[in-house]
Amino acid sequence: MKCILRLQEACDALNGFGEIYLKQSLASGIIPQITAVFGNSGGGLAVLTSLSDFSFMEAKNSKLFVNSPNSLLGNYKEKCDTATAGFKAKSGAVDYVGESELEVLTKIRELLSILPSNYEDDASYEECDDDLNRVLPMMAAKTGDTKAALIDISDNNYFFEIKQDFAQEMVTGFIRLNGMTVGAVANRSEILDENGKVSVKFDGTLTTDGCYKAASFVSFCDAFEIPILTLTNVNGFKATVDEEKTIAKASAKLTYTFANATVPKVNVIVGKAFGSAYITMNSKHIGADLVFALPDSQIGMMEADLAAQIMYPGAEAGVVKEKAADYAKLQSSAEAAAMRGYVDSIIEPEAVRKHVIYSFEMLFTKNESRPAKKHGSL
């Protein structure tokens, strides 16, 4: 689409934009909407791009902006070019950046091949030639970098990542399980390089950007009947002054989106699952259909050592250590959560693939009724 507005057209030109916005809004949730930017996309065109479900940019020549870099207070293009594909990818405004037009078009074709054509007619299945019972011998080493874990779980190691440069502590993307497209959301505490060495470390917390990234993705999956798999490894919320301004609303948005989704939802707890952040990550408490946990996962209010220090202030170090061990076993272990019904099964890392496959097969005909209403307000 090439769009040129002239000042003499005034409100007539704005009306043209408005009519497109309206049609996009009405089509949202009915058909997947994808926009590719190969040149300048400014002002109203940037809004049009962001109204799409997925947006792609070519790295060298494309520009996306509501206000041009030179019009921003205290900024100029040479200082920070806020219209570039790299800037927009890191800010979460676009989902994928390609080095060439051909690469962008190829990735769009790939995305279309794994998505349903509309919310009723699902053509996102293909024959699976991978072993459904394939064991994952390296899974235990990949629970920190859950992108690597998702690749390991998926049919033929397929993974289409969404917003890979934005909020990297939260992984979102599409995998295949027995030929079926599944949306995946996962906490990430580290990034492994090609040699399996840790290249980047995260603190294991939920952030505002991570919550919004995941919420948008889950909402899309729910609209188009795409099942959702989560890998949970979170120890709380990001604790900074800036995060405190926004994290409550962002986590509420993600909690609501998971709870509101009626598609099959499976959660695998692969590490820590502490506090309200754990609840937010597709827990049994907000509607997950099946929850699995690895044997050494920790599920509860907080770290056992900290809990013991709070409950036994002033106690000797030996006493605190003993009480922490008791607390870890009785209150924050996978076994303790399973005994309470919050975990359906404790599974070995090597067996994760076959367990999630049979789970989604079992949930294939899931049909959930909800209270009649116009729509939610969050």
N, C-alpha and C positions, 0 to 999 in steps of 0.2 A: 504494500500500500504506500503510495506517495501522496502526501497531503500538504497543500500550500494554502495558508490563510492570508487574505488581504484585508487591510484595515477597513476599506470601504464596504466590505461584506458584513462587518459588525456582528450583530446578534444572529444573522443568518448562518454565518460560519460556526458560531458557538452552538447553534441549534443542530448543525450536522454532527458535531462531536457528541452532543447530548443524546441524539438518536442512536448512535453507535454504542455509547455507554449503556443505554437502556437495553438494547438487544443483547449485549454481552451479559448484563446482569440477569436477564430473563433466561438466557441459555445456561447460566452457571448451574452446575449439578445435573444438567441434562446431557450435554456432550462435553468431552474434554476440550479445553481451549488452549492453544499453543501459539505464542508469538515469537518471531525471530527478528532481531534487529541487525541490519547490515549497514546502515548509514546513520543519519541523525534522527533521533526520536526525542523531541523536546516538547515541553509544555503539556498540552492535552494528549499528545501521542504517548507520553510517558505514562499517563494515567491509563490509557487504553492498553498499553503493554502490561501494566501491573494488574489489570482486571482479568488477565488470562490466568489459567491454572499453572502454566509453565512458560517461562520466558528464556530465550536463548540469545546470546550475543556473539558476534564475530569479534575477535580480540583486537585487531589492528585498526579498523576503520569505523567501527560503530561507536555511537555516542548516545547515552540515555540520560536525560536530565529534565527536571521540572523547571529549575532555575539554572542558567548557565553558570559555570565556575566563576567567571569574572563578575557576576552580579551578586555573589554571596558576600555578606559583610565580613571584611577582614581577609578575604581570599582572592586569589587570582589564579589563572590557569596554570602558570608555571610553578606556583607554590603547591597546589593540589588540584589536579584535574579530576573533579568529582563526577565527570560524565563518562569516564572510561569503563570498559568492561571489567577490568581488574578491580576498580573501586566498587562497582556495583555488585560484583560477586562476593567480595568480602563483607559488604553491608547487607547482603541477603536479598537484594532487589532483583537479581536474576538467578536462574537455577543452573545454567550451564554456559560456559564460555568455550568457544572453539577457536582454533588457530586459523581456520579458513572457512569460507562459505560452504565449501564441500563438507568439511567436518561437521559443521552445524547442521546441515541438511541430513547428513548421514545419521547423526544422533537423534534428530527429530523422527526420522523413519524408524529407528530402533525403538524409540519411546512409543510411537504409535502401534508398533507390533506387539507390545506387551500390555497395552491398555484396552479396556472395552470400548466399543464404538459409541456407546451411550449408556445411560444408567440402567437400562433394561436388557439390552442385547449384548451379552458378554461373549466376546470373541477373543479373550485374552488367554486361551489355553493352547498348549502344544504337546505333542508326544514327548514323554520323558524317557531318555535312554540311560539315565544315571541310576545306579543302584539305590533303591529306596531305603535299604538297610545299611548303607555305607557308613562305616565307623569313621570317627574324626580323631585320629591319634594325637593331633597337635592342638585340639580345641582348648585344653586346659591352659596352654601358653598364650592363647589369643583372647582371653576374657577381658584383658585391659584394652586392647585395640579391637573393639567389637566390629569394626568394618571388616577386618580380617576374619573374624569369627563368622560373620554373615556370608562372606564369600565362601568359606569352608562349608557352611550348611547348605547353601543353594545348589540346585541342579547344575552340574557341570561348572560349578564355581561362578555362576552368573550374578552380576550385581550392577544395577543402574543407579548410581548415586545422585541425589538431589541436593543442591546447595553445598557442594563439598568444601568450599572455601569459607563458608559462613558458620559461625558457632560450631567449631570442629569438635567440641566436647559432646555434641549430640549428632548422631549419624542417622540420616534418613535416606531411604531408597527402595528400589524394588528388587526382589529376588524371585526365583522360581522354586516351587516345591511340588514335585510330581506333576510338572508341567503347568501348574497354576501360578498366576501372578499373585504375589503376597507383598504387602507394604511392610517395611521393616523400620523400626525406631529403636535406637540403642544408645545408652550412655557410653561414653568413651573416656578412659582415664589416661590413655597414652596412644601415641602413634608409632608403629613399627616401620622401620625402613625395609628395603628389599632384602637385607641380610638378617632380618628378624631382630634387629637391635632397636632399642627405644630412642627415637629421635625427638619426640615432643612429649612433655608430661602435662597432664591436667590434674586438678585437685579433686575430681570426682563429685563435683557439686552441680546442681541445677542452676542455670543462669537464665536471665530474662530472654536473651537472644535464643538460647537453646529451647526454651519453652515455646516461644512463638514459632520457631522453625518446625518443631515437632507438631504443634497444634494445627498449623496450616496443612501439613502433610496428612495427618490423621483425618482431618475434615474432608480432604479430597478422597481419600480411600473409602471413607464411609459413604460419601455421595455416590460412588460408582461401584459399590458392593465388592470392594477389594479387601480380603481378610488382612488382619494386622498381627504381626509378630513383634514383641518387644524383648530386648535383652536389657535387664535392669542391673545397674551397678552404680549406685548413688549413695552418698553419705550425708546429704543435706542440701541446703541452699547456699549459694554464693553469698559471703558475708562481707560486703563493702558498702560504703555510704551510697555510692551511685546505684548499686543493685537494690538497696533497701527502698529506693524511690519507686521501683517498678516490679520487683520480683513477686510480690503478693498477687498483683493483678495478672502477671504473666503465668504464674503457676496455677492460678484459678482458671485461666483460659485453657491450659493444657488439661487440668483435671476435668473440667466441664466437657471438653472435646472427647476425651477417652470415655467418660461416663455416658455421653450422649450417643456415641457410636453403637450401632446395632449389628455391625458385621461380626463374624467370628473373630475373637480376640484371644490370643495366647501369649503368655508372659513366661520368660525363662529368667530366673534370678541367677546371675552368673558371678556375683560378688557381694558387695554390701548393699543393703536395702534398709536405710535408716530414716526414721521420722516421717514427717509429712511429705517429704520429697519422694519417698518410696511409695506412699499411697498414690501420689500423682502419676507415677509411672505404670499405669495400666495394672494396678493391683487387683486382687480378688475383691477388695472392699468397694471398688468403684465399678465393678462389672466385668472383669476379665472372666472368660469362660473356663479356661484352664491355666493353672499356674504351676510351673515346675521350678525346682531349685537344685543347684549343684550341691554336693555334700558339704563343701566347706564354705558355703554362702552364709552370710550373717543377716538376720532379719529382726528388726526391733526398733526401739526408741533411739538408741545411741550405742557407741562403742562400750564394751563391757567395762574396761578400765575406768572410763569417765563416770559411768553409772555407779560403780563401786565407790569412787571417791566422793560422789554426791551423797550416797546413802550412808556412808560411814565416815563422816568428816572427823579428822583428827586421829583416825585409827593408824596403827603401825603398818609399815609397808607390807609386811608378811600377811597381815589380816586382809588388807585391801586386795592383795594379789589372789588370796584364796577366795574372797567374795566375788572378785571379778571372774574367776574361773567358773564359779557356781552360776553366776548371772549369765555368762556366755552360754552355758549348757542349758539352763532352764528357761531363759527368756529371749535370747537372741540367736539361737541356732536354727538351722533348717528343720531339724527334728521337732523343735518346740513349736514352730509355725505350722508344721504339718499336723501335729497333734491337735492343734486348735482349728484345723480345717482351712487355714489360709493358704496352704500349699497342697496341691493335689498329689504330687509325687516327687520324691527326691531321686534324681537321675544322675548317671555318670556323664562327664563331659563328652566322652566318645560316642554316646548314644543320643545326643541332642537332635541330630537330623531326623532319625526315624521316629522319635517321639513327637516332634512338631508336625511331621507329615501325617501320622495317624490322627493327630489332634484335629488338623484342618479337614481331613477326610471325614471324621466323625461329625464335625460341625458344619459340613457342607450345606445341609438343609436347614440350618438354624433360621428360626423365624421368631422375632421378638416383638411383642406388642408394647407400646408406650402410651401414656396418657394423651388424650386428644388435646392439641393446642395449635396455635398458629405457628409459632416458632419460639425457640429459647431467646433469651435477651443478653447472653454473655458473649 
